[in-house]
Amino acid sequence: MRLTRPVTEPWLAPQEYWPRLSESTAGLDTPFGTIDTEALAFNAHDMLRRAQGAPIRVASKSVRVRGVIDAVLALPGYRGVLAYTLAEALWLAETIDDVVVGYPSVDRTSIVALGSSALLASRVTIMVDSIEQLDVVDAAVPPGRRENIRVCIELNASWKSRMLGYIGVFRSPVYTVDQATELARAIVSRPGFTLVGLMAYESQIAGVVNRPAGKPVIGRVLDWMQKNSGEEIIHRRGEVVSALANLTELEFVNGGGTGSLELTASDPSVTEIAAGSGLFGPHLFDGYSHFQPAPAAAFALSVVRKPTPQMATMLGGGWIASGPPAPDRLPLPVWPPGLGFVTREMAGEVQTPLTGAGALSVGDRVWLRHTKAGELSEHLNEFAIVEDGKITEMMPTYRGEGKAFL
């Protein structure tokens, strides 16, 4: 799969885009997922545009398809992977030479495997935010009996607002310059570890839509929050990087996500940006004001019954996204237009009734988009890769390759 920059944007005409996908996949039985290469290529190149020259590290949790990860990494401007578990990182590092684990790990089996291989230890960097995580590594395999372990410190990028309180996700306890310096000093002086990086993920900007549907006032508040939060993290991250430079020379400073590419690229202390969700363009991103990705990944389900003349029921459908339970975690029916969920049932494990479905018959198909990106891959063994209205290959997901890391 080659991701050449497209010259057209057919998804802007949904009345043509979705029927074309239906025609190209008519020979497949549902449920199945598709990746449109033209839309994927548009998203990949648009993310590079938004990153303004900063290298993008592919966030694998938002893809979970090795073929797609490889295709994206083949594009100039993309470099390395941000994995979500150590076991996944070791697997990817068999063919990818730069993998950072985005979350701390206490997986002793994987730690032993990492420390026992000079090749893996040179390719994989683990994430830490406390001394206790270093202790876990040493307990699994002592420093004198292993390769040096590459380490990245995670800095908490949340915003402590005087007006709104704590804004962001509860990740690293390392927030201040002094806390980061203290941890860095401990790593540098500890046998068996090499401090190589710093990461700070501004989730309150990258992962929070600033144009929630039907809530213009909240949108203005979010604009204010993200502007002020962005200014604060750029200043604080820069101070941390300057302080750590007195202890060691960092190979990379990572920040951001799909929703904050522009902001993170403007931070002079950042050397790379992590992003992945924007490649597939899930419907979560429909609520952002500063970019509009193409719906590259989608899935289809079949109508199996008609409980009333104006309703249709699909088999399956409860592919709910993680996060706070709310309607915006549900998959979004996008074709045929005008479909909606039944309030008392919503998207179900084995069936999903739809309103506005008078024109649908048993056997018809409904196209849906997932709220998030990589979580869709956990429901499928493979994606149908569609190019120029034809299926060019069936590409396995992690699940299709027998991998379930989390």
Protein Blocks (a to p, Z undefined) as FASTA:
>chain_A
ZZdddfbdfklmmmlmmmmmmmmmmmpccddddddfklmmmmmmmmmmmnnopacdddfk
lnopaklmmmmmmpghiacjddfbfklmmmmmmmpcbdcdfbdcfbfklmmmmmmpmklm
mmpccddfbfklmmmmmmmocfklcccddddddddfbdcdfklopadddfbfblbfmlmm
mmmmmmmmpghiacfbdcdddfklmmmcfbdghilklmmmmmmmmmmmmmmmmmmmmmmm
mmmmmmoccfbdcedjfklmmmmmmpmkbcbdcdfklmnopaklmmpfkbccddfbccdd
ddfbdfbfkbccdeejiaccedjddfklpccdfbdghiacdfklmpafkbccdehilmpc
ehiacddddfblmlmmmmpcbdcddeehiafbdcddfklnopafZZ
